[in-house]
Amino acid sequence: MKLRSVLLVIYLLLLLLPIYWMLNMSFKENEEITGLFSLWPHHFTWANYGVIFGDASWYTGYINSLIYVGINTLISVTVALPAAYAFSRYRFLGDRHMFFWLLSNRMAPPAVFLLPFFQFYSTVGLMDTHIGVALAHMLFNVPLAVWILEGFMSGVPREIDETAYIDGYSFPRFFVRVFIPLIRSGIGVTAFFCFMFSWVELLLARTLTSVNAKPIVAIMTRTVSAAGMDWGVLSAAGVLTLIPGAVVIWFVRNYIARGFALGRV
């Protein structure tokens, strides 16, 4: 038991080491980062964070990311709920094949759909818009959301549906008032995965935006200049990028743990 605890502590330290090192670099100047190996800053500075909060092109990247990630998560979960219910409760011709085809879209790399999205968005005027990026990410998040939610819904007895209908519940009222509370763990898990994919995805977000909706993951790639890599600013931006994900995990942590135990995650 003691050996297992020691190995677990070592494993956790190895996981946290890159995060600590990035946090350590964010409080250093570039000269210290490139010229001196140290476990903590010798010349502590907030200048790297000052660059991000003082430059609109930096902090608007976080705002843009939060906007389209929030839109994508909300729409993906909303669309996936009735679709997952249909797959879990009804049997129709080709249902399993359609379910597999839907999931296969999630398995495809984003680069496959890059050119079609670019040409289509250029035609209809969705380039460099928050809703455009959110809709593009739905191609990958909706299949995943349907797959996760279908597993949770299949675990809810069908007798609950029948009892609600006998009690006079309409389907919308039953779905919102009775069924959704029963699968709130699954909804929390689904929202978490949708948020994380959309938050860290780079290829589509960078190609489909230029100025107005440019996300932070794309802005971080511009730290290379003629003078070299701005390691301090890049590290500070990376630390700030971790915060939204950590906040989401904090709020849905109980749902995630329950989801991993009961769902098909």
N, C-alpha and C positions, 0 to 999 in steps of 0.2 A: 504493500500500500504506500509506503514511504517512497519507494523508487518511482511509482506511478506519479506521485505528487511532484517529485523533483523533475521528472520528464515533462510534466504539464507546465511547470513554472518556466523551464527552459524554452519550451515551445512558445509560450506566451511572450517571453522576452524577445525571441527571434521575430515574432510577428510585430511587436511594438517597436523594434529597433529602427526600421525605415521611417516610421512616423516621427519618432523622437529625433532622428537625424535631420529630417526635413524641418522640424520645428527649431532645432538647434541652428541650422543654416539660415533660417528666416530672420534671426536676430544678429547676424554677422554681416560685415562688409565683404564685398567680393574679394578684396585683397587677402583677408583672413581665411576665407573659404578655400581659395586656390593655393595659398602659400603656407598654411599652418594646419596641422591635424590637431584638433582639440575636441574634447567631449562636451564643452560648453563655451559660450562666447567670451572671449577675453576683452573685447570692446563691444559691449552690448549696445544695440541700436534699434530704434523703431523706424528708421528711415525707409526700410523696405515696405512696411505697411503704410507709411505715409505716402509713398508713391501710388499705391493702389487706391487708397481712400481720397487722394487729392487729384487723381486723374480720372476724368469722366469716362474716358475710353476703357478704363479698367473696371470701375465699379458698376458701370452699366452692363458689363458682360455678365455679372452675377444676377442683375435684375432680369436681363433677357432670358438667362437660363431658367430662373425660377418661374418666369411667366409661362414659357412654352412647356416646361416640365410639368407644372401644375395643370395646364390645359390638357396635356396628353394623358396624365394620370387619371384625371376626372373623366374624360371622354372614354378612355380605354376601359375603365372599370364599369362605367355606365352601359357601354355597348356590350361588354362581355357578360354581364349578369343575365339578361334574357336569353342570350345565345347558349350560355352554359346550362341554363335551366332546361332549354329545349333538348339539348344533347343528353341530359341526365334523366329526363322524365318521359321522353317520347322516342318511339322507334319508327323510322321511316326509311324508304328506299335509299341506300347509299349513305346512311348516316355515319357509319364507321369510316368509310372511305373519305367522306367530306371532313370528318374530324381529323383524320390523318393528313389530308391535304392542307387543312388550316394550320396544323402544327408544323408542317414542312416549311411553310413560309418563315417561321421563326428560326429554322435551322439554316436558312440561306444567309450568306454574308451580305451586309448592307451595300457593298460595292456592286452587286448584281443589279440593284435597282437604282443606282446613282444616275445613270444617263437618262432612263425614262422619267424619273422625277425632275431632273434638271430641265428637260425639254418641255414637259407638261407644265411645270410651274412657270417657266418663261412665257408660255403661251397664255395662261389664264391669269397671270399677275400675282402669283403667290410667292415669288422669289423674295427673299429677305423679309419674311413676315413670321411672327410667332406662331400663328395658326398653321402656316405651311410646314414648319419643322415638326409641330405637334402631330399633324396628320401623317407625315412621313414616318414618324416613330410608331404610330399606331399599327403600321403594317407588321411590326415585330412584337409589339406589346399586347395587342388584342388576342392573337393566337395563344400566347403564354397565359394571359389572363383567363381565357376560356378553359384552357387545360387545367389550370389550378382550381378554378371555381367549380368545374364539373366534378372534380374529385371530392370536394367538400359537399356539394349538393347531392351527390350519389349516396353519401353517408347519412342523409336525412331521410327517415322513413316516409314512404309515400302515403301512409295513413294520415299524416299530418295534413297533407293537401286535401285528402278526401274529407277529413273532419271539418276543415275550414269551410269547404264548399257546403257541407251539410248545415253548418251554423250560419249560412247566408253571406259569407264573405265573397265579394267580387274578387276577380283575380288581381287587379292592381292593389286593392286593400290588403289581400292576403299576402301578396309578394312583399309589400313594403312593411306592413305591421307585424307579420308573423315570420315569414321565411327569411328575410334579410337578417333580422337579429339572430337567427339560428346559425348563420354562416358568417358572422362578423369576423371571426378569426381568419377565415379564408379571404375575406375582403381586405383585411389588414395586410396579410401576406401578399396578396395580389398587388395592392397599391404600393407596397414596398419595392417589389421587383420591377414594376412599371417605372417608378420614380428613379430607381438606381440605373436602369438601362438608359433612360432618356437623359439623365444627368451626366453620365460619363461618355455617351456616344459622341464621336468626333467627326467621322467621315461625312455623314449626311448633314449634320449641323454646320460644318464648316463650308461645305459646297453650296448649300441652299441659302446661305446668309452672306451679307457683305458688310453692312453698316448698322442698320436699324435693329436687327435681331441677332447680331453676332454674339455667340455665347462665350462664357469664360474659357471653356476648353479650347476654343479656337484662338482667343486672344493670348492665351499662355504661350502659344507657339511663336509669337512675335518677339520674344525676349532675346532672340539672336540678333546681334547688330555687328557693325564693323569692328567694334571694340571687343567682341566676344559675347559669351553667354552671361546674362545678368542673373547669376545664380541666386542671389539674395531675394530679389523681387519674385523670381519664379518659385522659390521655396515658400515665400509668404503667400503668394497666390494659391499654392497647393494646400497650405494649411487652411486657408479660408474656404477652399473648395470642399474640404472634408467636413466642415461644420454642418451644412444642410443635411447631408447623409446621416451624420451622427444624431441630429435632432429628430429626423424621421425614425431612425432605429429606436430612439428613446421612447417615442410616443407609441410605437407599435410593437415594442419588444415582447410584451406578453402574448400578443396575437401571433408573432413570428414563432415563438417557442411552441405555442399550442398548434400552430400550423404545421411545423415540422413533425410534431408528434402524431397528428391526426390526419393531415392531408397527404397529397401526393407530391409534396415539394421534396 
